[in-house]
Amino acid sequence: MTISYDEHEGLTQRDICFECIGDSYLSGLVEKDGQNAECFYCKEEQACISLKELADRVEGAFETHFARTAD
C-alpha cells in the first residue's frame, strides 16, 4: 500500500498520548516530557507527542542500539 504525501503529512501530525503507547519506557518519556493535547486515538486530553516525534525516537534507538547485519 502506498500513501500520498498529503496522507503521510496527516499521519505524522497526529498526536498520541502516553497511555496509548505500549512500550513502558517510551510511555514514561511522553508522560514526563509530552505536551498536553488531545490524543488522536483515545480522544483524551493528556501528555502527547506527534507520531513523527515518536517515530524519530524509535529510529534513534535503533540507530544507537542495533547494528545491521549481512543478508
CHARMM-style PDB file with segment names, atoms N, HN, CA, C and O in Angstrom:
ATOM      1  N   MET     1       0.836  -1.170   0.000  1.00  0.00      PROA
ATOM      2  CA  MET     1       0.000   0.000   0.000  1.00  0.00      PROA
ATOM      3  C   MET     1       0.887   1.240   0.000  1.00  0.00      PROA
ATOM      4  O   MET     1       1.780   1.369   0.837  1.00  0.00      PROA
ATOM      5  N   THR     2       0.647   2.121  -0.908  1.00  0.00      PROA
ATOM      6  HN  THR     2      -0.079   2.016  -1.588  1.00  0.00      PROA
ATOM      7  CA  THR     2       1.393   3.365  -0.999  1.00  0.00      PROA
ATOM      8  C   THR     2       0.494   4.505  -0.555  1.00  0.00      PROA
ATOM      9  O   THR     2      -0.671   4.581  -0.945  1.00  0.00      PROA
ATOM     10  N   ILE     3       1.046   5.393   0.265  1.00  0.00      PROA
ATOM     11  HN  ILE     3       1.993   5.332   0.582  1.00  0.00      PROA
ATOM     12  CA  ILE     3       0.259   6.546   0.684  1.00  0.00      PROA
ATOM     13  C   ILE     3       0.822   7.795   0.027  1.00  0.00      PROA
ATOM     14  O   ILE     3       2.011   7.874  -0.283  1.00  0.00      PROA
ATOM     15  N   SER     4      -0.055   8.767  -0.180  1.00  0.00      PROA
ATOM     16  HN  SER     4      -1.020   8.703   0.071  1.00  0.00      PROA
ATOM     17  CA  SER     4       0.363  10.014  -0.814  1.00  0.00      PROA
ATOM     18  C   SER     4       1.101  10.888   0.191  1.00  0.00      PROA
ATOM     19  O   SER     4       1.080  10.638   1.396  1.00  0.00      PROA
ATOM     20  N   TYR     5       1.747  11.910  -0.333  1.00  0.00      PROA
ATOM     21  HN  TYR     5       1.764  12.113  -1.312  1.00  0.00      PROA
ATOM     22  CA  TYR     5       2.464  12.870   0.518  1.00  0.00      PROA
ATOM     23  C   TYR     5       1.510  13.503   1.533  1.00  0.00      PROA
ATOM     24  O   TYR     5       1.850  13.629   2.710  1.00  0.00      PROA
ATOM     25  N   ASP     6       0.323  13.899   1.081  1.00  0.00      PROA
ATOM     26  HN  ASP     6       0.047  13.796   0.126  1.00  0.00      PROA
ATOM     27  CA  ASP     6      -0.647  14.534   1.986  1.00  0.00      PROA
ATOM     28  C   ASP     6      -1.096  13.579   3.088  1.00  0.00      PROA
ATOM     29  O   ASP     6      -1.245  13.984   4.241  1.00  0.00      PROA
ATOM     30  N   GLU     7      -1.312  12.312   2.736  1.00  0.00      PROA
ATOM     31  HN  GLU     7      -1.191  11.983   1.799  1.00  0.00      PROA
ATOM     32  CA  GLU     7      -1.687  11.322   3.750  1.00  0.00      PROA
ATOM     33  C   GLU     7      -0.547  11.135   4.746  1.00  0.00      PROA
ATOM     34  O   GLU     7      -0.787  11.031   5.949  1.00  0.00      PROA
ATOM     35  N   HSD     8       0.685  11.093   4.257  1.00  0.00      PROA
ATOM     36  HN  HSD     8       0.880  11.177   3.280  1.00  0.00      PROA
ATOM     37  CA  HSD     8       1.856  10.952   5.123  1.00  0.00      PROA
ATOM     38  C   HSD     8       1.940  12.131   6.081  1.00  0.00      PROA
ATOM     39  O   HSD     8       2.144  11.940   7.280  1.00  0.00      PROA
ATOM     40  N   GLU     9       1.787  13.343   5.568  1.00  0.00      PROA
ATOM     41  HN  GLU     9       1.621  13.497   4.594  1.00  0.00      PROA
ATOM     42  CA  GLU     9       1.846  14.530   6.420  1.00  0.00      PROA
ATOM     43  C   GLU     9       0.744  14.505   7.473  1.00  0.00      PROA
ATOM     44  O   GLU     9       0.975  14.879   8.623  1.00  0.00      PROA
ATOM     45  N   GLY    10      -0.444  14.069   7.088  1.00  0.00      PROA
ATOM     46  HN  GLY    10      -0.631  13.765   6.154  1.00  0.00      PROA
ATOM     47  CA  GLY    10      -1.546  13.980   8.042  1.00  0.00      PROA
ATOM     48  C   GLY    10      -1.259  12.992   9.153  1.00  0.00      PROA
ATOM     49  O   GLY    10      -1.582  13.250  10.312  1.00  0.00      PROA
ATOM     50  N   LEU    11      -0.655  11.863   8.814  1.00  0.00      PROA
ATOM     51  HN  LEU    11      -0.392  11.653   7.872  1.00  0.00      PROA
ATOM     52  CA  LEU    11      -0.326  10.859   9.819  1.00  0.00      PROA
ATOM     53  C   LEU    11       0.723  11.371  10.798  1.00  0.00      PROA
ATOM     54  O   LEU    11       0.603  11.153  12.003  1.00  0.00      PROA
ATOM     55  N   THR    12       1.743  12.046  10.294  1.00  0.00      PROA
ATOM     56  HN  THR    12       1.840  12.223   9.315  1.00  0.00      PROA
ATOM     57  CA  THR    12       2.833  12.493  11.166  1.00  0.00      PROA
ATOM     58  C   THR    12       2.398  13.594  12.111  1.00  0.00      PROA
ATOM     59  O   THR    12       3.029  13.809  13.146  1.00  0.00      PROA
ATOM     60  N   GLN    13       1.327  14.294  11.770  1.00  0.00      PROA
ATOM     61  HN  GLN    13       0.814  14.120  10.929  1.00  0.00      PROA
ATOM     62  CA  GLN    13       0.855  15.378  12.613  1.00  0.00      PROA
ATOM     63  C   GLN    13      -0.068  14.898  13.737  1.00  0.00      PROA
ATOM     64  O   GLN    13      -0.386  15.668  14.643  1.00  0.00      PROA
ATOM     65  N   ARG    14      -0.489  13.664  13.687  1.00  0.00      PROA
ATOM     66  HN  ARG    14      -0.230  13.039  12.951  1.00  0.00      PROA
ATOM     67  CA  ARG    14      -1.377  13.139  14.732  1.00  0.00      PROA
ATOM     68  C   ARG    14      -0.632  13.049  16.061  1.00  0.00      PROA
ATOM     69  O   ARG    14       0.554  12.723  16.105  1.00  0.00      PROA
ATOM     70  N   ASP    15      -1.345  13.340  17.127  1.00  0.00      PROA
ATOM     71  HN  ASP    15      -2.308  13.605  17.090  1.00  0.00      PROA
ATOM     72  CA  ASP    15      -0.773  13.227  18.465  1.00  0.00      PROA
ATOM     73  C   ASP    15      -1.168  11.891  19.080  1.00  0.00      PROA
ATOM     74  O   ASP    15      -2.272  11.390  18.864  1.00  0.00      PROA
ATOM     75  N   ILE    16      -0.244  11.325  19.852  1.00  0.00      PROA
ATOM     76  HN  ILE    16       0.653  11.732  20.028  1.00  0.00      PROA
ATOM     77  CA  ILE    16      -0.500  10.083  20.578  1.00  0.00      PROA
ATOM     78  C   ILE    16      -0.112  10.315  22.038  1.00  0.00      PROA
ATOM     79  O   ILE    16       0.933  10.900  22.323  1.00  0.00      PROA
ATOM     80  N   CYS    17      -0.955   9.855  22.955  1.00  0.00      PROA
ATOM     81  HN  CYS    17      -1.804   9.380  22.723  1.00  0.00      PROA
ATOM     82  CA  CYS    17      -0.696  10.076  24.379  1.00  0.00      PROA
ATOM     83  C   CYS    17       0.136   8.933  24.972  1.00  0.00      PROA
ATOM     84  O   CYS    17       0.300   7.873  24.369  1.00  0.00      PROA
ATOM     85  N   PHE    18       0.642   9.187  26.153  1.00  0.00      PROA
ATOM     86  HN  PHE    18       0.509  10.048  26.644  1.00  0.00      PROA
ATOM     87  CA  PHE    18       1.486   8.199  26.832  1.00  0.00      PROA
ATOM     88  C   PHE    18       0.732   6.908  27.120  1.00  0.00      PROA
ATOM     89  O   PHE    18       1.338   5.837  27.136  1.00  0.00      PROA
ATOM     90  N   GLU    19      -0.578   6.983  27.347  1.00  0.00      PROA
ATOM     91  HN  GLU    19      -1.071   7.853  27.334  1.00  0.00      PROA
ATOM     92  CA  GLU    19      -1.340   5.773  27.664  1.00  0.00      PROA
ATOM     93  C   GLU    19      -1.576   4.889  26.445  1.00  0.00      PROA
ATOM     94  O   GLU    19      -1.811   3.689  26.592  1.00  0.00      PROA
ATOM     95  N   CYS    20      -1.519   5.458  25.253  1.00  0.00      PROA
ATOM     96  HN  CYS    20      -1.328   6.432  25.133  1.00  0.00      PROA
ATOM     97  CA  CYS    20      -1.737   4.676  24.032  1.00  0.00      PROA
ATOM     98  C   CYS    20      -0.444   4.096  23.474  1.00  0.00      PROA
ATOM     99  O   CYS    20      -0.470   3.384  22.469  1.00  0.00      PROA
ATOM    100  N   ILE    21       0.682   4.390  24.111  1.00  0.00      PROA
ATOM    101  HN  ILE    21       0.703   4.968  24.927  1.00  0.00      PROA
ATOM    102  CA  ILE    21       1.970   3.834  23.694  1.00  0.00      PROA
ATOM    103  C   ILE    21       2.228   2.593  24.537  1.00  0.00      PROA
ATOM    104  O   ILE    21       2.267   2.672  25.765  1.00  0.00      PROA
ATOM    105  N   GLY    22       2.403   1.462  23.892  1.00  0.00      PROA
ATOM    106  HN  GLY    22       2.371   1.398  22.895  1.00  0.00      PROA
ATOM    107  CA  GLY    22       2.543   0.191  24.597  1.00  0.00      PROA
ATOM    108  C   GLY    22       3.867  -0.017  25.308  1.00  0.00      PROA
ATOM    109  O   GLY    22       3.931  -0.763  26.285  1.00  0.00      PROA
ATOM    110  N   ASP    23       4.923   0.627  24.836  1.00  0.00      PROA
ATOM    111  HN  ASP    23       4.871   1.233  24.042  1.00  0.00      PROA
ATOM    112  CA  ASP    23       6.240   0.454  25.441  1.00  0.00      PROA
ATOM    113  C   ASP    23       6.343   1.322  26.697  1.00  0.00      PROA
ATOM    114  O   ASP    23       6.123   2.531  26.633  1.00  0.00      PROA
ATOM    115  N   SER    24       6.676   0.714  27.830  1.00  0.00      PROA
ATOM    116  HN  SER    24       6.855  -0.268  27.881  1.00  0.00      PROA
ATOM    117  CA  SER    24       6.677   1.450  29.101  1.00  0.00      PROA
ATOM    118  C   SER    24       7.735   2.555  29.146  1.00  0.00      PROA
ATOM    119  O   SER    24       7.502   3.610  29.736  1.00  0.00      PROA
ATOM    120  N   TYR    25       8.890   2.322  28.530  1.00  0.00      PROA
ATOM    121  HN  TYR    25       9.080   1.465  28.051  1.00  0.00      PROA
ATOM    122  CA  TYR    25       9.934   3.350  28.531  1.00  0.00      PROA
ATOM    123  C   TYR    25       9.486   4.580  27.729  1.00  0.00      PROA
ATOM    124  O   TYR    25       9.563   5.707  28.219  1.00  0.00      PROA
ATOM    125  N   LEU    26       9.021   4.356  26.503  1.00  0.00      PROA
ATOM    126  HN  LEU    26       8.959   3.441  26.105  1.00  0.00      PROA
ATOM    127  CA  LEU    26       8.561   5.476  25.684  1.00  0.00      PROA
ATOM    128  C   LEU    26       7.351   6.164  26.305  1.00  0.00      PROA
ATOM    129  O   LEU    26       7.241   7.390  26.275  1.00  0.00      PROA
ATOM    130  N   SER    27       6.457   5.378  26.858  1.00  0.00      PROA
ATOM    131  HN  SER    27       6.547   4.383  26.881  1.00  0.00      PROA
ATOM    132  CA  SER    27       5.281   5.934  27.509  1.00  0.00      PROA
ATOM    133  C   SER    27       5.679   6.868  28.655  1.00  0.00      PROA
ATOM    134  O   SER    27       5.110   7.948  28.811  1.00  0.00      PROA
ATOM    135  N   GLY    28       6.653   6.444  29.448  1.00  0.00      PROA
ATOM    136  HN  GLY    28       7.115   5.567  29.322  1.00  0.00      PROA
ATOM    137  CA  GLY    28       7.136   7.268  30.557  1.00  0.00      PROA
ATOM    138  C   GLY    28       7.767   8.564  30.080  1.00  0.00      PROA
ATOM    139  O   GLY    28       7.570   9.613  30.693  1.00  0.00      PROA
ATOM    140  N   LEU    29       8.526   8.501  28.989  1.00  0.00      PROA
ATOM    141  HN  LEU    29       8.687   7.648  28.491  1.00  0.00      PROA
ATOM    142  CA  LEU    29       9.120   9.719  28.433  1.00  0.00      PROA
ATOM    143  C   LEU    29       8.046  10.701  27.988  1.00  0.00      PROA
ATOM    144  O   LEU    29       8.149  11.901  28.241  1.00  0.00      PROA
ATOM    145  N   VAL    30       7.017  10.190  27.326  1.00  0.00      PROA
ATOM    146  HN  VAL    30       6.933   9.215  27.120  1.00  0.00      PROA
ATOM    147  CA  VAL    30       5.941  11.054  26.847  1.00  0.00      PROA
ATOM    148  C   VAL    30       5.152  11.618  28.026  1.00  0.00      PROA
ATOM    149  O   VAL    30       4.772  12.789  28.010  1.00  0.00      PROA
ATOM    150  N   GLU    31       4.905  10.808  29.034  1.00  0.00      PROA
ATOM    151  HN  GLU    31       5.214   9.857  29.047  1.00  0.00      PROA
ATOM    152  CA  GLU    31       4.180  11.295  30.206  1.00  0.00      PROA
ATOM    153  C   GLU    31       4.957  12.435  30.871  1.00  0.00      PROA
ATOM    154  O   GLU    31       4.366  13.415  31.325  1.00  0.00      PROA
ATOM    155  N   LYS    32       6.273  12.299  30.924  1.00  0.00      PROA
ATOM    156  HN  LYS    32       6.753  11.503  30.555  1.00  0.00      PROA
ATOM    157  CA  LYS    32       7.127  13.298  31.578  1.00  0.00      PROA
ATOM    158  C   LYS    32       7.331  14.541  30.709  1.00  0.00      PROA
ATOM    159  O   LYS    32       7.245  15.664  31.206  1.00  0.00      PROA
ATOM    160  N   ASP    33       7.599  14.346  29.413  1.00  0.00      PROA
ATOM    161  HN  ASP    33       7.668  13.434  29.009  1.00  0.00      PROA
ATOM    162  CA  ASP    33       8.019  15.448  28.550  1.00  0.00      PROA
ATOM    163  C   ASP    33       6.987  15.890  27.518  1.00  0.00      PROA
ATOM    164  O   ASP    33       7.186  16.905  26.851  1.00  0.00      PROA
ATOM    165  N   GLY    34       5.887  15.149  27.374  1.00  0.00      PROA
ATOM    166  HN  GLY    34       5.726  14.325  27.916  1.00  0.00      PROA
ATOM    167  CA  GLY    34       4.899  15.472  26.341  1.00  0.00      PROA
ATOM    168  C   GLY    34       4.131  16.752  26.640  1.00  0.00      PROA
ATOM    169  O   GLY    34       4.138  17.265  27.758  1.00  0.00      PROA
ATOM    170  N   GLN    35       3.478  17.239  25.613  1.00  0.00      PROA
ATOM    171  HN  GLN    35       3.472  16.822  24.705  1.00  0.00      PROA
ATOM    172  CA  GLN    35       2.651  18.438  25.722  1.00  0.00      PROA
ATOM    173  C   GLN    35       1.184  18.031  25.857  1.00  0.00      PROA
ATOM    174  O   GLN    35       0.738  17.059  25.247  1.00  0.00      PROA
ATOM    175  N   ASN    36       0.452  18.781  26.657  1.00  0.00      PROA
ATOM    176  HN  ASN    36       0.814  19.570  27.153  1.00  0.00      PROA
ATOM    177  CA  ASN    36      -0.963  18.496  26.842  1.00  0.00      PROA
ATOM    178  C   ASN    36      -1.697  18.730  25.524  1.00  0.00      PROA
ATOM    179  O   ASN    36      -1.675  19.835  24.982  1.00  0.00      PROA
ATOM    180  N   ALA    37      -2.344  17.687  25.013  1.00  0.00      PROA
ATOM    181  HN  ALA    37      -2.362  16.789  25.453  1.00  0.00      PROA
ATOM    182  CA  ALA    37      -3.081  17.758  23.758  1.00  0.00      PROA
ATOM    183  C   ALA    37      -4.101  16.633  23.733  1.00  0.00      PROA
ATOM    184  O   ALA    37      -4.093  15.761  24.603  1.00  0.00      PROA
ATOM    185  N   GLU    38      -4.987  16.653  22.729  1.00  0.00      PROA
ATOM    186  HN  GLU    38      -4.993  17.361  22.023  1.00  0.00      PROA
ATOM    187  CA  GLU    38      -5.956  15.571  22.579  1.00  0.00      PROA
ATOM    188  C   GLU    38      -5.329  14.446  21.762  1.00  0.00      PROA
ATOM    189  O   GLU    38      -4.856  14.663  20.646  1.00  0.00      PROA
ATOM    190  N   CYS    39      -5.331  13.263  22.322  1.00  0.00      PROA
ATOM    191  HN  CYS    39      -5.714  13.087  23.229  1.00  0.00      PROA
ATOM    192  CA  CYS    39      -4.799  12.082  21.642  1.00  0.00      PROA
ATOM    193  C   CYS    39      -5.722  11.710  20.485  1.00  0.00      PROA
ATOM    194  O   CYS    39      -6.939  11.633  20.654  1.00  0.00      PROA
ATOM    195  N   PHE    40      -5.143  11.482  19.320  1.00  0.00      PROA
ATOM    196  HN  PHE    40      -4.155  11.544  19.183  1.00  0.00      PROA
ATOM    197  CA  PHE    40      -5.919  11.090  18.147  1.00  0.00      PROA
ATOM    198  C   PHE    40      -6.632   9.757  18.373  1.00  0.00      PROA
ATOM    199  O   PHE    40      -7.722   9.543  17.843  1.00  0.00      PROA
ATOM    200  N   TYR    41      -6.038   8.873  19.142  1.00  0.00      PROA
ATOM    201  HN  TYR    41      -5.152   9.046  19.573  1.00  0.00      PROA
ATOM    202  CA  TYR    41      -6.536   7.504  19.279  1.00  0.00      PROA
ATOM    203  C   TYR    41      -7.591   7.339  20.374  1.00  0.00      PROA
ATOM    204  O   TYR    41      -8.641   6.745  20.129  1.00  0.00      PROA
ATOM    205  N   CYS    42      -7.330   7.850  21.565  1.00  0.00      PROA
ATOM    206  HN  CYS    42      -6.477   8.333  21.764  1.00  0.00      PROA
ATOM    207  CA  CYS    42      -8.294   7.666  22.665  1.00  0.00      PROA
ATOM    208  C   CYS    42      -9.139   8.909  22.933  1.00  0.00      PROA
ATOM    209  O   CYS    42     -10.100   8.859  23.701  1.00  0.00      PROA
ATOM    210  N   LYS    43      -8.779  10.022  22.298  1.00  0.00      PROA
ATOM    211  HN  LYS    43      -7.998  10.063  21.673  1.00  0.00      PROA
ATOM    212  CA  LYS    43      -9.506  11.291  22.413  1.00  0.00      PROA
ATOM    213  C   LYS    43      -9.403  11.932  23.792  1.00  0.00      PROA
ATOM    214  O   LYS    43     -10.136  12.877  24.084  1.00  0.00      PROA
ATOM    215  N   GLU    44      -8.501  11.433  24.649  1.00  0.00      PROA
ATOM    216  HN  GLU    44      -7.906  10.665  24.411  1.00  0.00      PROA
ATOM    217  CA  GLU    44      -8.288  12.025  25.973  1.00  0.00      PROA
ATOM    218  C   GLU    44      -7.297  13.187  25.853  1.00  0.00      PROA
ATOM    219  O   GLU    44      -6.405  13.169  25.006  1.00  0.00      PROA
ATOM    220  N   GLU    45      -7.464  14.180  26.698  1.00  0.00      PROA
ATOM    221  HN  GLU    45      -8.190  14.195  27.387  1.00  0.00      PROA
ATOM    222  CA  GLU    45      -6.551  15.320  26.748  1.00  0.00      PROA
ATOM    223  C   GLU    45      -5.508  15.024  27.820  1.00  0.00      PROA
ATOM    224  O   GLU    45      -5.811  15.018  29.013  1.00  0.00      PROA
ATOM    225  N   GLN    46      -4.281  14.778  27.381  1.00  0.00      PROA
ATOM    226  HN  GLN    46      -4.035  14.783  26.412  1.00  0.00      PROA
ATOM    227  CA  GLN    46      -3.193  14.467  28.310  1.00  0.00      PROA
ATOM    228  C   GLN    46      -1.852  14.594  27.598  1.00  0.00      PROA
ATOM    229  O   GLN    46      -1.803  15.030  26.448  1.00  0.00      PROA
ATOM    230  N   ALA    47      -0.771  14.220  28.264  1.00  0.00      PROA
ATOM    231  HN  ALA    47      -0.811  13.865  29.198  1.00  0.00      PROA
ATOM    232  CA  ALA    47       0.572  14.354  27.696  1.00  0.00      PROA
ATOM    233  C   ALA    47       0.686  13.547  26.402  1.00  0.00      PROA
ATOM    234  O   ALA    47       0.466  12.336  26.389  1.00  0.00      PROA
ATOM    235  N   CYS    48       1.036  14.241  25.312  1.00  0.00      PROA
ATOM    236  HN  CYS    48       1.215  15.225  25.323  1.00  0.00      PROA
ATOM    237  CA  CYS    48       1.112  13.640  23.979  1.00  0.00      PROA
ATOM    238  C   CYS    48       2.379  14.094  23.259  1.00  0.00      PROA
ATOM    239  O   CYS    48       3.011  15.083  23.630  1.00  0.00      PROA
ATOM    240  N   ILE    49       2.730  13.339  22.216  1.00  0.00      PROA
ATOM    241  HN  ILE    49       2.217  12.535  21.915  1.00  0.00      PROA
ATOM    242  CA  ILE    49       3.718  13.763  21.234  1.00  0.00      PROA
ATOM    243  C   ILE    49       3.155  13.420  19.854  1.00  0.00      PROA
ATOM    244  O   ILE    49       2.200  12.652  19.742  1.00  0.00      PROA
ATOM    245  N   SER    50       3.742  13.984  18.823  1.00  0.00      PROA
ATOM    246  HN  SER    50       4.517  14.609  18.915  1.00  0.00      PROA
ATOM    247  CA  SER    50       3.297  13.658  17.472  1.00  0.00      PROA
ATOM    248  C   SER    50       3.837  12.283  17.081  1.00  0.00      PROA
ATOM    249  O   SER    50       4.834  11.814  17.632  1.00  0.00      PROA
ATOM    250  N   LEU    51       3.171  11.652  16.133  1.00  0.00      PROA
ATOM    251  HN  LEU    51       2.361  12.033  15.686  1.00  0.00      PROA
ATOM    252  CA  LEU    51       3.663  10.368  15.639  1.00  0.00      PROA
ATOM    253  C   LEU    51       5.041  10.524  15.012  1.00  0.00      PROA
ATOM    254  O   LEU    51       5.861   9.609  15.089  1.00  0.00      PROA
ATOM    255  N   LYS    52       5.309  11.674  14.392  1.00  0.00      PROA
ATOM    256  HN  LYS    52       4.643  12.417  14.330  1.00  0.00      PROA
ATOM    257  CA  LYS    52       6.624  11.911  13.811  1.00  0.00      PROA
ATOM    258  C   LYS    52       7.693  11.901  14.890  1.00  0.00      PROA
ATOM    259  O   LYS    52       8.746  11.286  14.721  1.00  0.00      PROA
ATOM    260  N   GLU    53       7.423  12.584  16.006  1.00  0.00      PROA
ATOM    261  HN  GLU    53       6.568  13.083  16.144  1.00  0.00      PROA
ATOM    262  CA  GLU    53       8.406  12.598  17.092  1.00  0.00      PROA
ATOM    263  C   GLU    53       8.592  11.196  17.676  1.00  0.00      PROA
ATOM    264  O   GLU    53       9.713  10.799  17.994  1.00  0.00      PROA
ATOM    265  N   LEU    54       7.511  10.460  17.816  1.00  0.00      PROA
ATOM    266  HN  LEU    54       6.600  10.783  17.558  1.00  0.00      PROA
ATOM    267  CA  LEU    54       7.608   9.084  18.310  1.00  0.00      PROA
ATOM    268  C   LEU    54       8.460   8.236  17.359  1.00  0.00      PROA
ATOM    269  O   LEU    54       9.338   7.493  17.799  1.00  0.00      PROA
ATOM    270  N   ALA    55       8.195   8.351  16.068  1.00  0.00      PROA
ATOM    271  HN  ALA    55       7.481   8.954  15.712  1.00  0.00      PROA
ATOM    272  CA  ALA    55       8.964   7.598  15.080  1.00  0.00      PROA
ATOM    273  C   ALA    55      10.440   7.994  15.117  1.00  0.00      PROA
ATOM    274  O   ALA    55      11.316   7.137  14.998  1.00  0.00      PROA
ATOM    275  N   ASP    56      10.716   9.285  15.281  1.00  0.00      PROA
ATOM    276  HN  ASP    56      10.005   9.981  15.378  1.00  0.00      PROA
ATOM    277  CA  ASP    56      12.106   9.743  15.365  1.00  0.00      PROA
ATOM    278  C   ASP    56      12.815   9.148  16.579  1.00  0.00      PROA
ATOM    279  O   ASP    56      13.987   8.782  16.496  1.00  0.00      PROA
ATOM    280  N   ARG    57      12.112   9.051  17.700  1.00  0.00      PROA
ATOM    281  HN  ARG    57      11.160   9.348  17.767  1.00  0.00      PROA
ATOM    282  CA  ARG    57      12.711   8.465  18.905  1.00  0.00      PROA
ATOM    283  C   ARG    57      12.998   6.977  18.723  1.00  0.00      PROA
ATOM    284  O   ARG    57      14.044   6.482  19.143  1.00  0.00      PROA
ATOM    285  N   VAL    58      12.072   6.279  18.100  1.00  0.00      PROA
ATOM    286  HN  VAL    58      11.223   6.681  17.758  1.00  0.00      PROA
ATOM    287  CA  VAL    58      12.268   4.849  17.851  1.00  0.00      PROA
ATOM    288  C   VAL    58      13.428   4.654  16.870  1.00  0.00      PROA
ATOM    289  O   VAL    58      14.271   3.780  17.070  1.00  0.00      PROA
ATOM    290  N   GLU    59      13.470   5.459  15.825  1.00  0.00      PROA
ATOM    291  HN  GLU    59      12.786   6.170  15.662  1.00  0.00      PROA
ATOM    292  CA  GLU    59      14.572   5.364  14.859  1.00  0.00      PROA
ATOM    293  C   GLU    59      15.913   5.626  15.543  1.00  0.00      PROA
ATOM    294  O   GLU    59      16.892   4.927  15.280  1.00  0.00      PROA
ATOM    295  N   GLY    60      15.961   6.624  16.413  1.00  0.00      PROA
ATOM    296  HN  GLY    60      15.166   7.192  16.627  1.00  0.00      PROA
ATOM    297  CA  GLY    60      17.195   6.921  17.140  1.00  0.00      PROA
ATOM    298  C   GLY    60      17.637   5.765  18.016  1.00  0.00      PROA
ATOM    299  O   GLY    60      18.830   5.475  18.112  1.00  0.00      PROA
ATOM    300  N   ALA    61      16.682   5.104  18.655  1.00  0.00      PROA
ATOM    301  HN  ALA    61      15.713   5.340  18.577  1.00  0.00      PROA
ATOM    302  CA  ALA    61      17.014   3.950  19.496  1.00  0.00      PROA
ATOM    303  C   ALA    61      17.582   2.816  18.653  1.00  0.00      PROA
ATOM    304  O   ALA    61      18.549   2.170  19.054  1.00  0.00      PROA
ATOM    305  N   PHE    62      16.990   2.571  17.492  1.00  0.00      PROA
ATOM    306  HN  PHE    62      16.204   3.097  17.166  1.00  0.00      PROA
ATOM    307  CA  PHE    62      17.517   1.528  16.607  1.00  0.00      PROA
ATOM    308  C   PHE    62      18.926   1.869  16.148  1.00  0.00      PROA
ATOM    309  O   PHE    62      19.810   1.014  16.155  1.00  0.00      PROA
ATOM    310  N   GLU    63      19.133   3.113  15.751  1.00  0.00      PROA
ATOM    311  HN  GLU    63      18.414   3.808  15.745  1.00  0.00      PROA
ATOM    312  CA  GLU    63      20.463   3.515  15.282  1.00  0.00      PROA
ATOM    313  C   GLU    63      21.525   3.397  16.371  1.00  0.00      PROA
ATOM    314  O   GLU    63      22.674   3.056  16.091  1.00  0.00      PROA
ATOM    315  N   THR    64      21.137   3.679  17.607  1.00  0.00      PROA
ATOM    316  HN  THR    64      20.204   3.956  17.834  1.00  0.00      PROA
ATOM    317  CA  THR    64      22.081   3.657  18.727  1.00  0.00      PROA
ATOM    318  C   THR    64      22.375   2.249  19.222  1.00  0.00      PROA
ATOM    319  O   THR    64      23.517   1.933  19.559  1.00  0.00      PROA
ATOM    320  N   HSD    65      21.362   1.411  19.268  1.00  0.00      PROA
ATOM    321  HN  HSD    65      20.435   1.667  18.994  1.00  0.00      PROA
ATOM    322  CA  HSD    65      21.488   0.134  19.964  1.00  0.00      PROA
ATOM    323  C   HSD    65      21.525  -1.117  19.082  1.00  0.00      PROA
ATOM    324  O   HSD    65      21.718  -2.221  19.591  1.00  0.00      PROA
ATOM    325  N   PHE    66      21.345  -0.958  17.779  1.00  0.00      PROA
ATOM    326  HN  PHE    66      21.189  -0.061  17.366  1.00  0.00      PROA
ATOM    327  CA  PHE    66      21.328  -2.122  16.895  1.00  0.00      PROA
ATOM    328  C   PHE    66      22.263  -1.898  15.723  1.00  0.00      PROA
ATOM    329  O   PHE    66      22.465  -0.768  15.278  1.00  0.00      PROA
ATOM    330  N   ALA    67      22.826  -2.978  15.234  1.00  0.00      PROA
ATOM    331  HN  ALA    67      22.662  -3.895  15.596  1.00  0.00      PROA
ATOM    332  CA  ALA    67      23.704  -2.913  14.063  1.00  0.00      PROA
ATOM    333  C   ALA    67      23.107  -3.776  12.958  1.00  0.00      PROA
ATOM    334  O   ALA    67      22.621  -4.878  13.210  1.00  0.00      PROA
ATOM    335  N   ARG    68      23.149  -3.273  11.758  1.00  0.00      PROA
ATOM    336  HN  ARG    68      23.544  -2.378  11.553  1.00  0.00      PROA
ATOM    337  CA  ARG    68      22.655  -4.028  10.613  1.00  0.00      PROA
ATOM    338  C   ARG    68      23.627  -5.162  10.318  1.00  0.00      PROA
ATOM    339  O   ARG    68      24.843  -4.971  10.317  1.00  0.00      PROA
ATOM    340  N   THR    69      23.083  -6.324  10.071  1.00  0.00      PROA
ATOM    341  HN  THR    69      22.095  -6.479  10.072  1.00  0.00      PROA
ATOM    342  CA  THR    69      23.914  -7.490   9.748  1.00  0.00      PROA
ATOM    343  C   THR    69      23.779  -7.817   8.268  1.00  0.00      PROA
ATOM    344  O   THR    69      22.892  -7.303   7.586  1.00  0.00      PROA
ATOM    345  N   ALA    70      24.658  -8.668   7.785  1.00  0.00      PROA
ATOM    346  HN  ALA    70      25.378  -9.086   8.340  1.00  0.00      PROA
ATOM    347  CA  ALA    70      24.604  -9.082   6.379  1.00  0.00      PROA
ATOM    348  C   ALA    70      23.341  -9.877   6.112  1.00  0.00      PROA
ATOM    349  O   ALA    70      22.822 -10.562   6.993  1.00  0.00      PROA
ATOM    350  N   ASP    71      22.855  -9.775   4.884  1.00  0.00      PROA
ATOM    351  HN  ASP    71      23.277  -9.218   4.168  1.00  0.00      PROA
ATOM    352  CA  ASP    71      21.673 -10.547   4.481  1.00  0.00      PROA
ATOM    353  C   ASP    71      21.994 -11.969   4.503  1.00  0.00      PROA
ATOM    354  OT1 ASP    71      21.140 -12.801   4.197  1.00  0.00      PROA
TER     355      ASP     71
END
